[in-house]
Each structure stands twice: as C-alpha cells, then as structure tokens.
Amino acid sequence: MDIEVFSFFSGLGFLDLGFENAGFNIVFVNEKNSIFLDSYKYARRHEEHRCKYGYSDEDIRRYLNNEFWNESFNDYNNRKNKIIGFIGGPPCPDFSTAGKNMGEKGENGQLTNVYVNLIIRRKPDFFLLENVKGLYQTKKHKEFYEKMKRKLYKAGYSLFDSIENALEYGVPQRRDRLILIGLRRERFGRNIRYTIGMHKKYNLENIEQCEWPTINEFAVQNELAVPENIIEELTVEYWFRQNDVIHHPNGNDFFNTIVNDKFNTIPEGDSFGKSFKRLHRWRYSPTAAYGNNEVHLHPYEARRISVAEALAIQSVPNWFEVMPTVSLSAKFKMVGNGVPYLLAKGIALDLHEWIKCHTRQIEY
C-alpha cells in the first residue's frame, strides 16, 4: 500500500529526504519562500521521482479553502489503496528562547495553529509536527501546545510526543527537537500504542560519558590525533571527511570577511560564547544555527565554516548541493533551519515500520 506524504513548510527538504529514504512517497511540497523552494528542487534535479501534485509556494492558509483544496488534489479522498500523511515543521522563532519568543501571537507562531487546523480539516491518516523544545518546555508556550493537542485529540487523533536529540541518531550536533506524531483512530484503531525513538543509534547518557576534548590551541592546518574514548562518528571532522567538504560544490561558500583577531585567537573547541564559536574537530557542534550573531569558526582554518561544512553538520548526504545562485545568507539560513537529516530519517523509519504493521483496510 502506497503511503503518500504531503509536506508543508518544507524548506530545503531535509525532513522530506529522511521520509523518502525511509520508504514514504512525497507527493506534494509546499514552501512559501520561493528561493527555498527553488533550492529544494535544484538539490533533487537528478532524481527521476517527481511529486504527484507538484511544488507550491502558496501561503498554507489557502489550503484551508475547500474549493482551492479540491482543485489542487482532486482524488485526495480516494484512499482505498493508500494512506495519507502530513509532515511539517512550522517556523519556530516565536517559540524559541533564542528567537523572538512571541509565541502563538507572533507572525510565525500563528502558523502552528494554521497547520493544526489544516490537519483537522483534511483528516490525513497520520501527521508529524516538528518544532523547537521551547513549544513543549516553556510555560506560556506549553499552554498553547496543550490546547493544540486537545483539538487534535478531539478531531480523532491519538498523540505521541517526545523531545529528541539529534546526537542519538548519529548527527554531529547537540540539538533538541520536539516531535509530535498523530495517528488517526478511525484508520488504525482506538487502542494505539506507539514509541518514538526506536531507531536511535546512541544513548545520550553514554554519549555524555565519553571523554570529549574541551579546548586546544588554535593553529592553521595543525595535526590533532583522534582522542580515545569518544564516538568518532559524532565529530565534525568525521563528517567533514565523509562529505569531502573541500571538494564539495558548496565548499567555497563562506563569508570572506576581513580577518578578525578572533579568527586567529579563539582556541579550537571554545564554543561557549554567545557569538563567535570555534568548533572542535573531535567533538560535535553545539547546534547548526547560523543566523543573527551566531558565528561558527572552522576548527583549524582562520575563517567561518562553509555551506558544505554546515550541510555535513546536518548529516546530509554528500551529494546534496545548495543552489549556487542563492545568496550566502540565504544558504546558511535554509541549511540551519532544516531538521537534521539522520534525525528525520530515524523518526520516519519508526513511523513507516509501525504503519506497515498496523494498517487495516477501511472503506471511505
């Protein structure tokens, strides 16, 4: 049985790529930012697969309109031999303590409510909502989040949520993401049991017990042996080498700012400041956010990291390329905004295996 997925707030498509490689069929992609959408298509330009319903830069609110929806997806309700799911990570700055923190009233925060309303109106068989942990853990935001969950449960979905750390899935960055999975009871039965995180590769407690290096003196192109008692796969240097970032098409995409003293004086691994953070080659990155004043310096080069290196830190496959005609700022923004690929794939594998085991035929 085909499992069709509608992707909203798709960005550069790391979440979609994880779902594709877990066995789902992405049939529709919606991303309002046309530059991001063009970049999404560019990265997949060599693939034979094309979206059944195509690509759209329409405002998601338009899909709440019944006439527009029916014109766009004329056989959506014919589900005899297919399952339909929605996936999406509504823009999160309004729920982030490091962002605007405006909550549900913010321009971006409102879109989470729109996405929930779209799910309730279109009734996919399952959905995924991804966001920052602030939506779950910050008191004023959690009240909104719980209200959304009550609406979804009342609409017929059994809900399962968790804060998942990208490190546990093999991503070289410590990054928490809120994952909410909804399974429609009419489709899968009333007594649904589901566990998020079955495809984790590592345990966070074990990761923290490793003897990670802290700070080393910075020197351009210096040698530094791999420390003992670490997980090499979780280091930025492992991913730089695996993705061959020097020869990657985006390997020279970095800001050629006039060299600042900080480029030569900040030690390798000193990533504890608010702005200029130098990564350690044999440690994971603190995050992959590159907007505003967040500046990540290369471990052993007197410069910022490149787009290719940012892609590697997001655990994206080495063939993935960001469109060359996009501005540098936009490149870093779309890469930093993405869901870490291996985290997305792990979550998708959980869901795909569960659906295959629990699907029952229902006449619509």
C-alpha positions as CSV (number, residue, x, y, z in Angstrom):
1,M,0.0,0.0,0.0
2,D,1.4,3.4,-1.0
3,I,1.9,5.9,1.8
4,E,1.5,9.4,0.3
5,V,3.0,12.3,2.2
6,F,2.1,16.0,1.9
7,S,5.0,18.2,3.1
8,F,4.4,21.7,4.4
9,F,7.0,24.3,5.5
10,S,9.4,22.1,3.5
11,G,12.4,24.5,3.5
12,L,15.4,22.8,1.8
13,G,13.8,19.4,2.4
14,F,15.9,17.6,5.0
15,L,12.8,16.2,6.7
16,D,11.4,15.2,3.3
17,L,14.6,13.4,2.4
18,G,14.5,11.4,5.6
19,F,10.9,10.3,4.9
20,E,11.7,9.5,1.3
21,N,14.7,7.3,2.3
22,A,12.5,5.6,4.9
23,G,10.0,4.4,2.2
24,F,7.4,7.2,2.1
25,N,6.2,8.8,-1.2
26,I,6.4,12.6,-1.1
27,V,3.5,13.7,-3.4
28,F,3.3,17.4,-2.6
29,V,5.7,20.0,-1.4
30,N,4.6,23.4,0.0
31,E,7.2,26.1,0.8
32,K,6.1,29.8,0.7
33,N,9.7,31.1,0.3
34,S,10.2,30.7,-3.4
35,I,14.0,30.8,-3.1
36,F,13.9,27.9,-0.7
37,L,11.5,26.0,-3.0
38,D,13.8,26.5,-6.0
39,S,16.7,25.3,-3.9
40,Y,14.7,22.3,-2.8
41,K,14.1,21.3,-6.5
42,Y,17.7,22.1,-7.5
43,A,19.1,19.7,-4.9
44,R,16.9,16.9,-6.4
45,R,17.3,17.8,-10.1
46,H,18.9,14.5,-10.9
47,E,16.2,12.4,-9.3
48,E,13.7,10.6,-11.5
49,H,10.9,10.9,-8.9
50,R,8.7,13.9,-9.3
51,C,5.9,15.0,-6.9
52,K,2.5,13.7,-7.9
53,Y,0.9,17.1,-7.1
54,G,3.9,19.2,-7.7
55,Y,5.5,22.0,-5.8
56,S,3.8,25.1,-4.4
57,D,4.8,28.4,-2.9
58,E,1.3,29.3,-1.9
59,D,0.5,30.5,1.7
60,I,-0.5,27.4,3.6
61,R,-3.7,29.3,4.6
62,R,-5.0,28.9,1.0
63,Y,-5.3,25.1,1.6
64,L,-7.9,25.7,4.2
65,N,-10.2,26.8,1.4
66,N,-12.3,23.8,0.3
67,E,-12.6,24.9,-3.3
68,F,-8.9,25.5,-3.7
69,W,-8.1,22.2,-1.9
70,N,-10.4,20.2,-4.2
71,E,-9.0,21.8,-7.3
72,S,-5.4,21.1,-6.2
73,F,-6.0,17.5,-5.1
74,N,-9.0,16.1,-6.9
75,D,-8.5,12.5,-5.8
76,Y,-7.4,13.2,-2.2
77,N,-10.4,11.4,-0.6
78,N,-9.9,8.2,-2.6
79,R,-7.9,6.3,0.0
80,K,-8.9,2.7,-0.8
81,N,-5.4,1.6,-1.6
82,K,-3.3,4.3,0.1
83,I,-2.5,6.0,3.3
84,I,-2.1,9.8,3.5
85,G,0.2,11.7,5.9
86,F,1.2,15.3,6.6
87,I,4.6,16.3,7.7
88,G,5.8,19.8,8.6
89,G,7.8,22.0,10.9
90,P,6.1,25.4,11.2
91,P,8.6,28.3,11.6
92,C,9.8,28.2,15.2
93,P,11.5,31.5,16.2
94,D,8.4,32.6,18.1
95,F,8.7,29.6,20.4
96,S,12.5,29.7,20.8
97,T,14.1,31.3,23.8
98,A,16.9,32.3,21.4
99,G,14.5,33.7,19.0
100,K,11.6,36.2,19.1
101,N,9.7,34.3,21.8
102,M,6.4,35.9,20.8
103,G,4.5,32.6,21.0
104,E,1.2,31.9,19.3
105,K,0.7,35.6,18.6
106,G,3.8,36.0,16.6
107,E,3.8,36.1,12.8
108,N,5.5,32.7,12.7
109,G,3.8,31.3,15.8
110,Q,0.4,31.6,14.2
111,L,1.4,29.2,11.5
112,T,1.5,26.3,14.0
113,N,-2.2,26.9,14.7
114,V,-2.8,27.1,10.9
115,Y,-1.1,23.7,10.4
116,V,-3.1,22.1,13.1
117,N,-6.3,23.5,11.6
118,L,-5.3,22.1,8.2
119,I,-4.8,18.7,9.7
120,I,-8.2,18.7,11.4
121,R,-9.9,19.9,8.3
122,R,-8.2,17.5,5.8
123,K,-8.0,14.5,8.1
124,P,-4.8,12.7,7.0
125,D,-4.3,9.2,8.4
126,F,-1.2,10.4,10.3
127,F,0.8,13.6,10.8
128,L,4.1,14.8,12.1
129,L,4.7,18.2,13.7
130,E,8.3,19.2,14.4
131,N,9.3,22.3,16.4
132,V,11.7,23.6,19.0
133,K,11.6,22.2,22.5
134,G,10.5,25.7,23.8
135,L,7.0,24.9,22.5
136,Y,6.9,22.0,24.9
137,Q,9.0,23.2,27.8
138,T,8.3,26.9,28.2
139,K,5.3,27.5,30.4
140,K,3.5,30.1,28.3
141,H,4.1,28.2,25.0
142,K,3.2,24.9,26.5
143,E,-0.3,26.1,27.3
144,F,-0.8,26.8,23.6
145,Y,0.8,23.5,22.7
146,E,-1.5,21.6,25.0
147,K,-4.5,23.5,23.6
148,M,-3.5,22.3,20.1
149,K,-3.2,18.7,21.3
150,R,-6.6,18.8,22.8
151,K,-8.0,20.0,19.4
152,L,-6.2,17.2,17.6
153,Y,-7.3,14.5,20.0
154,K,-10.9,15.7,19.8
155,A,-10.6,15.5,16.0
156,G,-9.8,11.8,16.2
157,Y,-6.0,11.5,16.7
158,S,-4.0,9.6,19.2
159,L,-1.0,11.6,20.0
160,F,2.6,10.8,20.9
161,D,5.3,13.4,21.6
162,S,8.9,13.5,22.6
163,I,12.0,15.7,22.8
164,E,14.5,14.0,20.6
165,N,18.2,14.9,20.5
166,A,20.0,14.7,17.1
167,L,23.1,13.2,18.6
168,E,21.3,10.0,19.4
169,Y,20.6,9.5,15.8
170,G,24.2,9.9,14.7
171,V,24.1,13.6,13.9
172,P,27.3,15.6,14.9
173,Q,25.4,18.3,16.8
174,R,23.6,18.6,20.1
175,R,20.2,19.7,19.0
176,D,16.8,19.0,20.7
177,R,13.7,18.9,18.6
178,L,10.0,18.4,19.6
179,I,8.4,15.6,17.6
180,L,4.6,15.2,17.8
181,I,3.1,12.2,16.0
182,G,-0.7,11.9,15.4
183,L,-2.3,8.6,14.3
184,R,-6.0,8.7,13.3
185,R,-8.0,6.3,15.3
186,E,-10.6,5.7,12.6
187,R,-7.7,4.3,10.4
188,F,-5.6,2.5,13.0
189,G,-8.0,1.6,15.8
190,R,-8.7,3.1,19.2
191,N,-6.1,1.4,21.4
192,I,-3.0,2.7,19.6
193,R,0.5,2.2,21.1
194,Y,3.4,4.0,19.6
195,T,7.0,4.7,20.7
196,I,9.2,7.5,19.3
197,G,12.9,6.8,19.0
198,M,13.1,3.1,18.2
199,H,15.8,3.9,15.6
200,K,18.2,5.8,17.8
201,K,21.8,4.8,17.3
202,Y,23.2,6.1,20.6
203,N,22.1,6.8,24.1
204,L,22.6,10.3,25.3
205,E,23.9,9.2,28.7
206,N,26.5,7.1,27.0
207,I,27.5,10.0,24.7
208,E,27.9,12.3,27.7
209,Q,30.2,9.8,29.5
210,C,32.7,9.9,26.6
211,E,35.9,11.8,27.2
212,W,35.3,14.6,24.8
213,P,38.1,17.1,24.3
214,T,37.4,20.6,25.5
215,I,39.9,23.2,24.2
216,N,43.1,23.1,22.2
217,E,45.4,25.8,21.0
218,F,44.3,27.1,17.5
219,A,46.8,26.8,14.6
220,V,46.0,26.7,10.9
221,Q,46.1,23.2,9.5
222,N,47.7,21.7,12.6
223,E,47.5,18.0,13.3
224,L,45.4,16.6,16.2
225,A,45.1,12.9,16.8
226,V,41.8,11.3,17.4
227,P,41.3,11.1,21.2
228,E,40.5,7.8,22.8
229,N,37.1,7.1,24.4
230,I,35.0,9.2,22.0
231,I,32.4,8.3,19.3
232,E,34.2,9.4,16.2
233,E,31.0,9.3,14.1
234,L,29.6,12.2,16.2
235,T,32.5,14.6,15.5
236,V,32.5,17.4,12.9
237,E,35.8,16.2,11.5
238,Y,34.4,12.7,10.7
239,W,31.6,14.3,8.7
240,F,33.9,16.9,7.0
241,R,35.9,13.9,5.7
242,Q,32.9,11.7,4.9
243,N,31.3,14.5,2.8
244,D,34.6,15.6,1.3
245,V,33.7,19.2,2.1
246,I,36.8,20.6,0.5
247,H,35.7,19.4,-3.0
248,H,32.0,19.8,-2.4
249,P,30.2,22.2,-4.8
250,N,29.5,24.4,-1.7
251,G,33.0,24.1,-0.3
252,N,34.0,27.6,-1.1
253,D,30.7,29.1,0.1
254,F,31.8,31.0,3.2
255,F,31.9,34.7,4.2
256,N,35.2,36.2,3.2
257,T,35.0,38.8,5.9
258,I,38.2,40.8,6.7
259,V,40.1,38.6,9.1
260,N,39.1,39.4,12.7
261,D,41.6,38.8,15.5
262,K,39.0,36.4,16.8
263,F,39.6,34.2,13.7
264,N,43.1,33.6,14.9
265,T,42.9,33.9,18.7
266,I,39.8,31.8,19.7
267,P,41.0,28.3,20.7
268,E,39.8,25.2,19.0
269,G,36.7,24.0,20.9
270,D,35.9,27.3,22.5
271,S,32.2,27.3,21.6
272,F,30.9,28.7,24.9
273,G,30.5,32.3,23.9
274,K,27.3,33.9,22.5
275,S,28.6,34.7,19.1
276,F,32.0,33.6,17.8
277,K,32.3,29.8,18.5
278,R,35.2,27.7,17.2
279,L,34.2,24.1,16.7
280,H,36.5,21.3,17.9
281,R,37.2,18.8,15.1
282,W,36.9,15.8,17.5
283,R,33.7,16.9,19.1
284,Y,30.1,17.5,18.0
285,S,28.8,21.0,17.1
286,P,26.7,22.8,19.7
287,T,24.0,23.4,17.1
288,A,23.6,24.3,13.5
289,A,22.0,27.7,13.7
290,Y,23.8,30.3,11.6
291,G,21.6,33.3,11.7
292,N,21.8,36.6,13.6
293,N,25.0,36.8,15.5
294,E,25.8,33.1,15.6
295,V,29.2,32.6,14.0
296,H,30.8,29.2,13.9
297,L,34.5,29.2,13.1
298,H,36.4,26.3,11.4
299,P,38.4,24.1,13.8
300,Y,41.7,24.6,12.1
301,E,41.2,27.4,9.5
302,A,41.0,31.1,10.2
303,R,37.6,31.5,8.8
304,R,33.9,30.7,9.3
305,I,32.6,27.3,8.3
306,S,31.4,26.8,4.7
307,V,27.9,25.8,3.5
308,A,29.3,22.4,2.7
309,E,30.5,22.0,6.3
310,A,27.2,23.2,7.6
311,L,25.5,20.5,5.4
312,A,27.8,17.9,6.9
313,I,27.0,19.0,10.4
314,Q,23.3,18.5,9.5
315,S,24.3,14.9,8.5
316,V,23.1,15.5,4.9
317,P,24.4,13.0,2.2
318,N,27.4,14.3,0.4
319,W,25.6,14.6,-3.0
320,F,23.3,17.2,-1.6
321,E,24.0,20.7,-3.0
322,V,22.6,24.1,-2.3
323,M,21.8,26.1,-5.4
324,P,24.8,28.3,-6.3
325,T,22.8,31.4,-7.3
326,V,21.3,31.9,-3.8
327,S,22.9,34.5,-1.5
328,L,25.2,33.3,1.2
329,S,22.9,34.4,3.9
330,A,20.0,32.5,2.4
331,K,22.2,29.4,2.0
332,F,23.1,29.4,5.7
333,K,19.6,30.2,6.8
334,M,18.0,27.3,4.9
335,V,20.7,24.8,6.0
336,G,20.5,25.9,9.6
337,N,16.6,25.8,9.6
338,G,16.5,22.3,8.4
339,V,15.7,19.2,10.5
340,P,18.9,17.2,10.9
341,Y,18.7,14.6,8.2
342,L,19.6,11.4,10.2
343,L,17.1,12.5,13.0
344,A,14.4,12.9,10.3
345,K,15.2,9.5,8.8
346,G,15.2,7.8,12.2
347,I,11.8,9.3,13.1
348,A,10.5,8.3,9.6
349,L,11.7,4.7,9.9
350,D,9.9,4.4,13.2
351,L,6.7,5.6,11.6
352,H,7.0,3.6,8.4
353,E,7.5,0.3,10.2
354,W,4.6,1.0,12.6
355,I,2.2,1.9,9.8
356,K,3.2,-1.2,7.7
357,C,2.4,-3.4,10.8
358,H,-0.8,-1.8,11.9
359,T,-2.6,-0.8,8.7
360,R,-6.2,-2.1,8.3
361,Q,-8.4,-1.6,5.3
362,I,-11.3,0.9,5.8
363,E,-13.9,1.8,3.2
364,Y,-14.1,5.6,2.8
